[in-house]
Amino acid sequence: MRNAMLVIHADWDSEAGCWYATSDDIPGLATGADTIEDLIERLMVIVPELVELNEIPVDKHVSFELLARRRAIADAAA
């Protein structure tokens, strides 16, 4: 069984106005949502399904780490 943490990357798509998630550890994972909270809710459903479909060996629970990145530009103080 696998006890290792699965790593998921989330990035903000400023053109689409949503978060999207991908993972090298979970083949086929490509999903998006308007908020990071909604993305996490989707991942809680999708990740176990993809783990099973890809026959990734895991224990009773599927552990994953979400690494989120969003770029922003702020105006300098006057």
N, C-alpha and C positions, 0 to 999 in steps of 0.2 A: 504494500500500500504506500501511497505517496503522502508524506506529511509536509512537503515543501509548499511554500506560499506561491500561488499563481499570481503573476504580475499583469495588471491591466493598465494601459495608458489612456488617459482622457485628455483631449485637447479641445479648446474653444475654437469653433469655426465662426469667425466674425462675419463672413459673407452670408452664411446660412443662419446665423444667430442661434446656434445650438452647440451642445457638447457632443463629441463623438468618442467612442471607445474602441480600441483594438488591443490585441494581445498576441505576442509571439508564442505564448504558452498554451493558448486556446485557439486552435485552428477554426476559422469560420466566424470568429467574433468580430462583428462590425455592427454597432448600434449607436443610436443617438437619442438625445432628449433635450428639452428646452432648459432644464436646470440640472445642476449636479445631483441634487436630491432625487429627481426623477430618473436620472441615469443610474444611480445606485439601485433604485427600486427595480428597474429593468434588469440590471445585472444580476440581482438576487434570484431572478427567474431564469434568465437566459444561460448564465454560467453553468449551473448544474445540468441543464439540458445538453449543452455542448460538451461538457465533460463526459457525460454518458455516451453521446453520439460518437465522440472521438475515442472512446474507450481509454480515457486517461485514468490510471489507477489512483484512487483516493480512498481515504478512510471514510468514516460515517458522515463527515462534514467536508464541504469544499471551502477551503480558505483562499481568499484572494486579497491582494493589496491594490488599491486604486491610486495611481500617481497622476494627479491632475496638474495641467499647465495652462495658464491663460496669460497672454501678453497684454499690457496696457500702457498707454502713454498719458502722463499727467502734465498739465501746464506747470511751468516753474513759478515759484512765488515771485510776486512783483517787488 
